[in-house]
Every structure is written in structure tokens, then in C-alpha cells.
Amino acid sequence: MSGLAFQGLKRGLAVVVAEGRAVAPLASWRAPFASASDSFTDKFNKKEAAEERLYFNKEDEKLLRGLLGKMKAQAETSDKFHSEKEKQALMDIVGRYDMDNKDVERLLDWRHSHDF
């Protein structure tokens, strides 16, 4: 089978021509413009997906920052209550020694700055 050649495009399909007659269409062959448009479509879809991910990442970041702010506010409220309760418990122990409020604060700071 010498003399195989491609005949031009006929309705989007390439046809293998052997010895002057059409033998079989090439199913795997695609016109160059079709692959270019598919490539453009793929790039467009990837760009669109990337922009969508970026948008939702920013929205998630905003929501997480808000949640972090709420958690900090709650922790500060809880810490104030806890520190007052701790100071009162310490004063129950050392109150009879007439310590300054400054010394009580320093004692509490020392307590929190060391792990035993």
C-alpha cells in the first residue's frame, strides 16, 4: 500500500486516500482550529475556577477574621472574670498581711510567668 496520503478537510474529517480512493476517516485527527478553541475554552475555565477560588478564599478570610475577633472579645471577658476571681482567692490567703495592691498584682504576674 504505497501512496497513502491525506486528502483535505471534508466536513471536519480527514480521509486517508490509498491509491486514489478513500479508505477510512481518521477518527483521532482533529482540525487545528478545534484544538485551539478547546485550549482557549480550557484556559478560560481554569481562569474562571481560579477567580472563583480566590473570591471564596477572601470571603472565608473575612469570616474567619470576624470569628477571631469574637473569640478574642470572649476571652478578654472570661479573663477579666477569671483574674478577679483569682485575685479574690489570693486576697483571702494573704489579706491578713496588709499587702499593697501593687504587691498582689506582682505576685499574680509572678504566678503566671512561671510554670511549676
C-alpha positions in Angstrom: 0.0 0.0 0.0 2.3 2.7 -1.2 0.8 6.1 -2.0 -1.1 6.8 1.3 -1.9 10.5 1.5 -4.2 12.8 3.4 -7.0 14.4 1.5 -8.1 17.8 2.7 -10.8 18.5 5.1 -14.2 17.2 4.2 -16.8 18.3 6.6 -14.3 18.4 9.5 -12.9 14.9 8.9 -9.6 13.9 7.3 -9.8 11.0 5.0 -6.9 8.6 4.2 -6.6 8.1 0.5 -5.0 4.9 -0.8 -4.4 4.5 -4.5 -6.9 7.1 -5.5 -9.9 6.1 -3.3 -11.0 7.0 0.2 -10.1 4.2 2.6 -11.0 5.3 6.1 -11.6 8.5 8.0 -9.1 9.4 10.7 -11.2 9.5 13.9 -8.3 10.6 16.1 -7.3 13.5 13.9 -8.7 16.9 14.8 -8.7 20.1 12.9 -6.2 22.6 14.2 -8.8 25.3 14.9 -10.8 22.8 17.0 -7.9 22.1 19.3 -7.1 25.8 19.6 -10.7 26.6 20.6 -10.7 23.7 23.1 -7.4 25.0 24.5 -8.9 28.5 24.8 -12.0 27.1 26.5 -9.9 25.1 28.9 -7.8 28.2 29.8 -11.0 30.2 30.2 -12.5 27.6 32.5 -9.3 27.3 34.5 -9.1 31.1 34.9 -12.8 31.2 35.9 -12.2 28.5 38.5 -9.1 30.3 39.9 -11.0 33.5 40.2 -13.8 31.7 42.0 -11.4 30.1 44.4 -9.8 33.5 45.1 -13.1 35.1 45.8 -14.2 32.4 48.2 -10.8 32.4 49.9 -11.2 36.1 50.5 -14.7 35.6 51.8 -13.5 32.9 54.1 -10.7 35.1 55.4 -13.2 37.9 56.2 -15.4 35.4 58.1 -12.5 33.9 60.0 -11.2 37.4 61.0 -14.7 38.2 62.4 -14.7 34.9 64.3 -11.3 35.6 65.7 -12.4 39.0 66.9 -15.4 37.4 68.6 -13.2 34.8 70.2 -10.7 37.5 71.5 -13.6 39.5 72.9 -15.0 36.5 74.7 -11.5 35.5 76.0 -11.0 39.0 77.4 -14.3 38.9 79.2 -13.6 35.5 80.5 -10.0 36.5 81.5 -11.3 39.6 83.4 -13.7 37.4 85.4 -11.1 34.8 86.0 -8.4 37.3 87.1 -10.9 39.0 89.5 -11.8 35.6 91.0 -8.1 34.7 91.2 -7.2 38.0 92.9 -10.0 37.5 95.4 -8.8 34.0 96.2 -5.3 35.3 96.8 -6.6 38.1 99.0 -8.4 35.5 101.1 -5.0 33.9 101.7 -2.7 37.0 102.1 -5.2 39.6 103.2 -4.3 39.5 106.8 -0.7 40.5 106.0 -1.7 44.0 104.8 -0.1 43.7 101.4 -0.3 46.6 98.9 -2.4 46.1 95.8 0.7 46.6 93.7 2.4 43.7 95.5 -0.7 41.5 95.0 -0.5 42.3 91.2 3.2 41.5 91.1 2.5 38.2 92.9 -0.1 37.3 90.4 2.2 38.3 87.5 4.9 36.1 89.0 2.5 33.2 89.3 1.5 33.4 85.6 5.0 33.9 84.4 6.4 30.6 85.8 5.4 27.0 85.2 5.8 24.6 88.1 
